[in-house]
Amino acid sequence: MLKISVIIASTRKNRFSEKPAKWIYDAVRKRNDAEAEILDLRDWPLPFYSDEFPPIALAGRYKDSIVKEWSKKIASADAYIIVTPEYNHGYPAVLKNALDWLYFEWNNKPVGFVSWGSVEGARSVEQLRQVSIELQMFPIRNSLNIKDFSDNFDLIQKPADLFLNQLIWWGNALKVVRSQNPPSFV
Ligand SMILES: Cc1cc2nc3c(=O)[nH]c(=O)nc-3n(C[C@H](O)[C@H](O)[C@H](O)COP(=O)(O)O)c2cc1C
């Protein structure tokens, strides 16, 4: 079964993000072709990146125990859904730090985005597409962008089905490719 991690990218008090995160998590759980787990960055108080080397050079030799656990958790997923607000036209710093700590663990897996805000969080998502390519993830075409802070998720049920179809299709395809052809280009 394909494993999807739903990453909650906001850690602030009274955050909105829990609602869309729970909704997309439930939407995966209603299907029979994937399983989901919520990774709440509140539960992952990673230090600010401070290692002498970048993760591509560290190749898994992490010093902090929480980073070792984060590495195992991210490596165990086949696909990611990042549930993100927009802060000053970008995505939260806590998310960037969580992404930056790892490299190979993210590689060759699809990622989809759920966002909200005054322009539906679109600017945050466009930045994340660039970052995810550098991490050798595959950002899927569709994203789920919520106007302001509407929690009437019925309005985007059909786009959500399409979004999950794309993510799971790419997740399955890349899982096969990863198992048959260990990458030799990193
Ligand atoms: C530091 C900060 C910057 C923000 N900047 C934007 C912004 O650029 N665009 C936007 O649509 N909303 C912006 N907002 C409003 C957020 O969309 C709103 O607070 C939302 O609830 C954030 O998601 P969260 O509650 O899950 O953290 C900002 C909020 C904060 C805290």
The ligand as an SDF file (V2000), in Angstrom:
LIG
                    3D

 31 33  0  0  0  0  0  0  0  0999 V2000
    3.5260   36.0220    9.7160 C   0  0  0  0  0  0  0  0  0  0  0  0
    2.2530   35.9460    8.8830 C   0  0  0  0  0  0  0  0  0  0  0  0
    2.2710   36.4040    7.5990 C   0  0  0  0  0  0  0  0  0  0  0  0
    1.1260   36.2890    6.7900 C   0  0  0  0  0  0  0  0  0  0  0  0
    1.1830   36.6160    5.4820 N   0  0  0  0  0  0  0  0  0  0  0  0
    0.1490   36.2970    4.6590 C   0  0  0  0  0  0  0  0  0  0  0  0
    0.2700   36.4340    3.2510 C   0  0  0  0  0  0  0  0  0  0  0  0
    1.2860   36.8470    2.7260 O   0  0  0  0  0  0  0  0  0  0  0  0
   -0.7750   36.0560    2.4760 N   0  0  0  0  0  0  0  0  0  0  0  0
   -1.9380   35.5650    3.0060 C   0  0  0  0  0  0  0  0  0  0  0  0
   -2.8420   35.2260    2.2590 O   0  0  0  0  0  0  0  0  0  0  0  0
   -2.0900   35.4330    4.3540 N   0  0  0  0  0  0  0  0  0  0  0  0
   -1.0700   35.7820    5.1800 C   0  0  0  0  0  0  0  0  0  0  0  0
   -1.1820   35.6220    6.5430 N   0  0  0  0  0  0  0  0  0  0  0  0
   -2.4780   35.2170    7.0850 C   0  0  0  0  0  0  0  0  0  0  0  0
   -2.5480   33.6850    7.1070 C   0  0  0  0  0  0  0  0  0  0  0  0
   -3.0270   33.2490    5.8650 O   0  0  0  0  0  0  0  0  0  0  0  0
   -3.4930   33.2410    8.2280 C   0  0  0  0  0  0  0  0  0  0  0  0
   -2.9790   33.6800    9.4720 O   0  0  0  0  0  0  0  0  0  0  0  0
   -3.6590   31.7430    8.2700 C   0  0  0  0  0  0  0  0  0  0  0  0
   -4.5600   31.3950    9.3150 O   0  0  0  0  0  0  0  0  0  0  0  0
   -2.3200   31.0380    8.4500 C   0  0  0  0  0  0  0  0  0  0  0  0
   -2.4620   29.6370    8.5500 O   0  0  0  0  0  0  0  0  0  0  0  0
   -2.2840   28.9240    9.9940 P   0  0  0  0  0  0  0  0  0  0  0  0
   -3.3900   29.4970   10.8630 O   0  0  0  0  0  0  0  0  0  0  0  0
   -2.4370   27.4710    9.7680 O   0  0  0  0  0  0  0  0  0  0  0  0
   -0.9190   29.3000   10.5120 O   0  0  0  0  0  0  0  0  0  0  0  0
   -0.0670   35.7440    7.3490 C   0  0  0  0  0  0  0  0  0  0  0  0
   -0.0620   35.3240    8.6880 C   0  0  0  0  0  0  0  0  0  0  0  0
    1.0860   35.3990    9.4510 C   0  0  0  0  0  0  0  0  0  0  0  0
    1.0620   34.8490   10.8540 C   0  0  0  0  0  0  0  0  0  0  0  0
  1  2  1  0
  2  3  1  0
  2 30  2  0
  3  4  2  0
  4  5  1  0
  4 28  1  0
  5  6  2  0
  6  7  1  0
  6 13  1  0
  7  8  2  0
  7  9  1  0
  9 10  1  0
 10 11  2  0
 10 12  1  0
 12 13  2  0
 13 14  1  0
 14 15  1  0
 14 28  1  0
 15 16  1  0
 16 17  1  0
 16 18  1  0
 18 19  1  0
 18 20  1  0
 20 21  1  0
 20 22  1  0
 22 23  1  0
 23 24  1  0
 24 25  2  0
 24 26  1  0
 24 27  1  0
 28 29  2  0
 29 30  1  0
 30 31  1  0
M  END
$$$$
